[in-house]
Amino acid sequence: MNENTNFNQSIKVDLNATENIPCEGCEGVYYKPVFVIKRLSALVSPSGEERLIPIQTFQCSSCGHVNETFGLDQK
């Protein structure tokens, strides 16, 4: 099977079979994309240079909370 074949397939999802993920802070269901910037020390960087790494997550549009289920460590 050609590896590129998978990229040309579209997935059809019935949105009626899905559920909204409520905000853990206020139960809102609308989010906006935000980024956390992590600093990678030159001591552990593969290139030997300090790097800034942007990590996208979602923040509640109503209260600004970021759900734990979105997998972003807040530390």
N, C-alpha and C positions, 0 to 999 in steps of 0.2 A: 504494500500500500504506500502510495506517495505521501511524504510527510506534509506537503502543502495542502492536501485534500482536507484536512481537519480545519484549516483556516477559512475555507470557503463555505463551510456548513453554518447555517444560522440556527439558533436555538429559539424555539417558540415556547413562551411561558404564559400560562393563563394567570394574569395578575389577580383574578378572583380567588385563586388557590394560595395566595401569599398573605402574609400578615405584616402590619406595620410594626416597627420596633419603637416603642415609646421611650422617651427620655427618662432616665432613672431619677432625674431631679424634679421634673415638673409634669411628666406624662405627655409632653408635646411630641409631635410626630414629624416636624419639619426641621431639617438640618442644613448647615452650610459647610462646605469643605474648608478646613483650616490645616495649617502645617505646624509641626513642632520641628525645631532645628536642633539636631544633636551634633555635638563636637566629638570627633574622633581624634585622639591624641596621636601625635607623630610616632610615639613609641610603639603603638599597636597597629598603625596604618600600614597596609601592604606597600605603599609607595614611600614610606618614611616621612611623609609630609602630613601636617595637620589637615583634616578635612571637615567640612560642614555637610551634614547629611539631612536633607529635608524629608520628613515623614508625614504623609497626608493622613488625616483622620476627619471625623465629622463632629461638629459642635452644634448643640441645640440652638435653633434660631430664637427661641423664646427666653431661655435662662442662661445660655452659654455653657451648660454642662457637657462634658464628654463622657459617654457611657463606658463603663469598664469592659463591656462586651465588644467594644470596637478594637480591643487588643492593644491599646497604647498605654504603656507604663507612664504614669504622671510624674515620676521622679526626675 
